[in-house]
């Protein structure tokens, strides 16, 4: 008997409760799989090398994919419908900004805000409606239209998901195209869907030990090069000032900066 898909039961806000959210903090296998998928999504974005970009993490959950973005020197903002999952991210003190919201209602960001977007295991939830009056096609349309708007010109979105069937893949890609995205297809493990602009597609991955997954990558026109921002060394003065500023933006009480901030204590006698 096939295992029941999570999206066929409760809506995501209820399915990802505190018990489920803790798995994303303690289950090493789950953490590894999520991180690997996020790494692949980041690779498909084809961002300029040695440049820090501002990325949108759709369905950021506990911040696993956001941590991958931070490790690669990028800045990010995450949005998720589960308050419990975001609570785990807050406890982990992730570097990105966090927002509670339903992406099926549209993304609440200014036009051209992001240089790229990634998503892990979100799109299949938009294809299922649990509340009366909801329409899956309308939710997908609002999502892709608002995503297209908040991406800067030339940026790309890599959206990994687990399709239930070929029809679901077709519905999702059609809504993406209607929103203005262009694309082609790449299949990994053995099913990773890639839709991008008119460029050479990445080589598909075929390692047998990986989970079967699909990734929808939508592209606008290539983003012009920006200022290179290198990540400061850990525990350096720049790194400490950056962490303090992130804490201030989250409303935390932080000691004021001074000339002694980040200075090493002298050796003992």
Backbone torsions as a table, in degrees:
resi	resn	phi	psi	omega
1	UNK	NA	124.0	-177.5
2	UNK	-64.4	145.4	-179.8
3	UNK	-70.1	136.4	-178.7
4	UNK	-67.8	133.6	179.6
5	UNK	-73.7	139.6	-177.0
6	UNK	-56.0	-38.7	-176.4
7	UNK	-70.6	-9.5	177.7
8	UNK	-86.9	-5.8	179.3
9	UNK	-101.2	-103.3	-178.4
10	UNK	-88.0	158.4	171.6
11	UNK	-66.9	156.6	-173.9
12	UNK	-56.8	-34.6	-179.0
13	UNK	-63.7	-28.3	179.3
14	UNK	-96.7	-35.1	-179.8
15	UNK	-63.4	-45.1	179.6
16	UNK	-87.2	72.2	177.8
17	UNK	-86.5	-171.2	-176.4
18	UNK	-62.5	-37.6	179.4
19	UNK	-64.7	-46.1	179.9
20	UNK	-68.2	-36.9	-178.4
21	UNK	-63.9	-35.1	-179.5
22	UNK	-64.8	-24.4	177.1
23	UNK	-62.4	-31.8	-178.5
24	UNK	-78.8	-0.9	175.9
25	UNK	-112.6	-18.6	-173.3
26	UNK	-123.2	-22.2	-177.8
27	UNK	-84.9	104.6	-174.6
28	UNK	-64.3	-36.7	179.8
29	UNK	-66.0	-44.0	179.3
30	UNK	-62.9	-43.0	179.1
31	UNK	-61.5	-41.6	-179.4
32	UNK	-63.5	-46.3	-179.5
33	UNK	-62.9	-46.0	-179.7
34	UNK	-61.9	-40.6	-179.3
35	UNK	-67.1	-39.9	179.6
36	UNK	-65.2	-40.8	178.8
37	UNK	-66.0	-39.8	178.7
38	UNK	-64.5	-39.1	177.2
39	UNK	-61.3	-42.6	179.1
40	UNK	-65.5	-42.0	178.2
41	UNK	-61.8	-41.8	178.4
42	UNK	-63.4	-39.3	177.9
43	UNK	-61.5	-41.6	-178.4
44	UNK	-69.5	-18.7	177.5
45	UNK	-67.6	-24.1	179.5
46	UNK	53.5	48.3	179.5
47	UNK	-71.3	154.0	177.0
48	UNK	-58.8	138.2	-179.1
49	UNK	-71.3	149.8	178.3
50	UNK	57.3	33.3	177.2
51	UNK	-135.5	130.9	177.8
52	UNK	-84.9	125.1	-177.7
53	UNK	-114.9	162.5	178.9
54	UNK	-100.4	113.0	-170.7
55	UNK	-115.5	142.7	174.1
56	UNK	-97.1	125.3	176.9
57	UNK	-103.5	104.7	-175.6
58	UNK	-88.5	121.2	-174.2
59	UNK	73.4	48.9	-172.0
60	UNK	-66.2	-23.4	177.6
61	UNK	57.4	-126.6	-177.3
62	UNK	-83.8	3.2	176.4
63	UNK	92.1	14.6	-178.9
64	UNK	-63.9	-47.6	179.4
65	UNK	-70.2	-31.9	177.0
66	UNK	-64.0	-36.0	177.7
67	UNK	-63.8	-36.2	176.3
68	UNK	-63.1	-41.9	178.4
69	UNK	-63.2	-43.8	-179.6
70	UNK	-64.2	-41.6	179.8
71	UNK	-62.6	-26.6	178.9
72	UNK	-94.8	11.8	173.1
73	UNK	83.5	17.0	-178.5
74	UNK	-103.1	156.2	174.4
75	UNK	-98.7	149.1	-175.9
76	UNK	-153.5	159.0	171.9
77	UNK	-128.0	136.2	-178.7
78	UNK	-117.5	146.2	176.5
79	UNK	-129.0	138.2	-178.9
80	UNK	-151.7	152.3	-177.8
81	UNK	-89.1	-12.3	-176.8
82	UNK	-98.0	116.8	178.4
83	UNK	-67.4	-34.1	-179.7
84	UNK	-66.9	-41.1	179.3
85	UNK	-66.4	-41.4	177.9
86	UNK	-65.7	-31.0	177.0
87	UNK	-62.8	-38.7	176.7
88	UNK	-64.9	-39.7	178.8
89	UNK	-63.3	-39.2	178.8
90	UNK	-66.0	-41.9	178.7
91	UNK	-62.0	-35.1	179.4
92	UNK	-77.8	-9.6	-179.7
93	UNK	56.6	51.9	179.1
94	UNK	-65.3	158.0	-173.8
95	UNK	-79.6	-23.9	-176.1
96	UNK	-81.6	165.7	173.9
97	UNK	-80.2	151.1	-175.3
98	UNK	-125.3	140.9	-178.5
99	UNK	-139.1	131.9	176.6
100	UNK	-89.3	123.5	-178.9
101	UNK	-175.8	158.6	178.4
102	UNK	-98.1	112.3	-176.4
103	UNK	-67.8	-19.4	176.6
104	UNK	-68.0	-16.0	176.7
105	UNK	-93.4	1.4	-178.3
106	UNK	104.3	156.0	-178.8
107	UNK	-94.3	124.1	-173.1
108	UNK	-87.4	56.2	-178.1
109	UNK	-124.8	155.3	180.0
110	UNK	-67.8	154.7	-179.6
111	UNK	-62.0	136.9	176.1
112	UNK	69.7	24.4	-175.1
113	UNK	-75.2	-32.7	-169.4
114	UNK	-117.1	148.9	177.8
115	UNK	-94.1	3.4	178.5
116	UNK	175.1	165.1	178.5
117	UNK	-147.5	141.9	174.7
118	UNK	-128.9	158.5	178.5
119	UNK	-155.1	137.1	178.8
120	UNK	-121.1	116.2	173.8
121	UNK	59.6	50.4	179.8
122	UNK	-118.1	-44.2	-170.2
123	UNK	-56.4	-36.2	-178.3
124	UNK	-64.5	-25.6	177.7
125	UNK	-69.4	-31.5	179.9
126	UNK	-71.9	-17.8	-179.9
127	UNK	-83.6	-5.0	-179.6
128	UNK	-122.7	133.5	-179.9
129	UNK	-116.1	130.3	-179.2
130	UNK	-107.6	-20.5	-177.4
131	UNK	-100.2	145.3	179.9
132	UNK	-64.6	136.1	178.6
133	UNK	93.2	-11.2	178.6
134	UNK	-78.9	145.9	178.7
135	UNK	-127.3	118.4	-175.7
136	UNK	-60.0	-42.1	-179.9
137	UNK	-63.0	-41.7	179.6
138	UNK	-66.7	-37.5	179.0
139	UNK	-66.8	-41.8	176.9
140	UNK	-63.8	-41.3	-179.0
141	UNK	-64.2	-44.7	178.7
142	UNK	-63.0	-40.1	-179.4
143	UNK	-62.7	-53.6	-175.8
144	UNK	-68.6	-35.8	178.5
145	UNK	-64.6	-44.5	-179.8
146	UNK	-71.8	-32.6	176.9
147	UNK	-65.5	-45.1	178.9
148	UNK	-58.6	-39.6	-177.0
149	UNK	-69.0	-39.5	-174.1
150	UNK	-85.0	-4.4	175.1
151	UNK	-88.6	139.9	178.1
152	UNK	-73.0	161.6	-178.0
153	UNK	-61.5	123.5	179.0
154	UNK	97.5	-3.5	-177.6
155	UNK	-85.4	169.4	-174.3
156	UNK	-131.5	150.3	175.4
157	UNK	-122.2	125.8	176.8
158	UNK	-109.6	109.6	-172.0
159	UNK	-118.2	101.2	179.9
160	UNK	-82.5	140.8	177.1
161	UNK	-155.7	165.3	179.0
162	UNK	-107.7	98.2	-176.8
163	UNK	-72.7	144.5	177.8
164	UNK	-80.6	-33.4	-179.6
165	UNK	-161.9	177.7	-178.7
166	UNK	-66.5	-32.7	179.3
167	UNK	-62.2	-40.6	-179.8
168	UNK	-64.1	-39.8	176.9
169	UNK	-61.8	-43.1	-179.0
170	UNK	-64.5	-42.8	-179.7
171	UNK	-62.6	-44.7	-178.6
172	UNK	-64.7	-46.4	-178.5
173	UNK	-66.0	-36.5	178.4
174	UNK	-63.6	-42.5	179.4
175	UNK	-66.3	-35.4	177.1
176	UNK	-65.1	-43.2	179.6
177	UNK	-65.4	-39.5	179.5
178	UNK	-63.8	-30.1	-180.0
179	UNK	-75.4	-13.4	178.0
180	UNK	120.4	-6.1	-179.5
181	UNK	-76.3	153.5	175.4
182	UNK	-117.2	166.3	-178.4
183	UNK	-179.4	176.9	173.2
184	UNK	-142.3	-169.7	-174.3
185	UNK	-131.2	135.1	171.4
186	UNK	-126.5	137.0	-177.8
187	UNK	-114.9	128.3	177.9
188	UNK	-122.2	146.4	165.4
189	UNK	54.3	38.4	-17.6
190	UNK	-93.5	17.2	-173.5
191	UNK	-126.5	88.3	171.0
192	UNK	-124.7	116.7	-175.7
193	UNK	-89.4	130.0	179.6
194	UNK	-125.9	122.8	171.7
195	UNK	-121.6	122.5	-177.0
196	UNK	-142.4	-164.9	-179.3
197	UNK	-81.3	-169.2	-178.4
198	UNK	-84.3	82.1	-178.9
199	UNK	-146.8	171.9	178.8
200	UNK	-67.8	128.3	-176.9
201	UNK	-78.5	149.1	177.5
202	UNK	-64.5	154.2	177.0
203	UNK	-70.8	135.7	-179.2
204	UNK	-70.7	148.8	176.5
205	UNK	-94.7	142.1	-174.2
206	UNK	-134.0	15.5	-179.6
207	UNK	-58.4	127.6	-172.9
208	UNK	-70.0	-23.2	-174.9
209	UNK	-81.2	-4.5	-176.1
210	UNK	-91.1	158.3	178.9
211	UNK	-73.4	140.1	177.2
212	UNK	-68.9	131.5	-175.3
213	UNK	-154.2	160.6	175.8
214	UNK	-126.6	147.2	-178.7
215	UNK	-134.3	120.0	178.3
216	UNK	-93.9	120.4	-179.1
217	UNK	-118.7	114.9	-177.8
218	UNK	-104.5	140.2	-175.4
219	UNK	-131.8	140.8	169.4
220	UNK	-102.5	-159.3	179.7
221	UNK	-75.2	149.3	-174.5
222	UNK	-55.2	131.5	-179.9
223	UNK	-74.6	129.7	178.8
224	UNK	-66.4	150.2	-176.8
225	UNK	-60.2	143.2	-179.6
226	UNK	-120.3	-166.4	-178.0
227	UNK	-73.5	133.9	178.2
228	UNK	-80.1	126.3	179.0
229	UNK	-121.8	107.7	-178.1
230	UNK	-85.6	143.7	-178.4
231	UNK	-74.5	128.0	-178.3
232	UNK	-69.8	153.0	178.3
233	UNK	-60.4	144.7	-178.8
234	UNK	-62.5	138.3	179.9
235	UNK	73.7	1.6	176.0
236	UNK	-74.8	169.2	-179.6
237	UNK	-60.6	-42.9	179.3
238	UNK	-62.1	-40.2	-179.6
239	UNK	-65.4	-41.9	179.6
240	UNK	-65.7	-44.1	179.1
241	UNK	-62.9	-37.4	178.9
242	UNK	-65.3	-43.7	179.5
243	UNK	-66.4	-37.3	179.0
244	UNK	-66.6	-38.9	179.1
245	UNK	-66.8	-37.8	176.9
246	UNK	-63.6	-40.5	178.9
247	UNK	-65.8	-37.6	178.7
248	UNK	-64.0	-40.9	-179.9
249	UNK	-64.8	-24.4	178.2
250	UNK	-88.3	3.0	176.5
251	UNK	84.5	13.7	-179.0
252	UNK	-83.5	154.4	177.8
253	UNK	-80.8	118.3	-175.1
254	UNK	-126.3	138.7	178.0
255	UNK	-63.5	146.2	-177.9
256	UNK	-68.7	153.5	178.7
257	UNK	-76.4	149.4	177.3
258	UNK	-151.0	179.0	179.6
259	UNK	-69.0	-13.4	179.6
260	UNK	-91.9	-7.9	-179.0
261	UNK	-61.7	124.6	178.6
262	UNK	81.0	-0.6	-178.8
263	UNK	-81.9	133.7	-179.9
264	UNK	-72.0	144.1	177.0
265	UNK	-70.9	146.7	179.1
266	UNK	-67.7	154.2	178.5
267	UNK	-63.7	147.3	179.0
268	UNK	-70.6	164.4	-179.7
269	UNK	-70.5	NA	NA
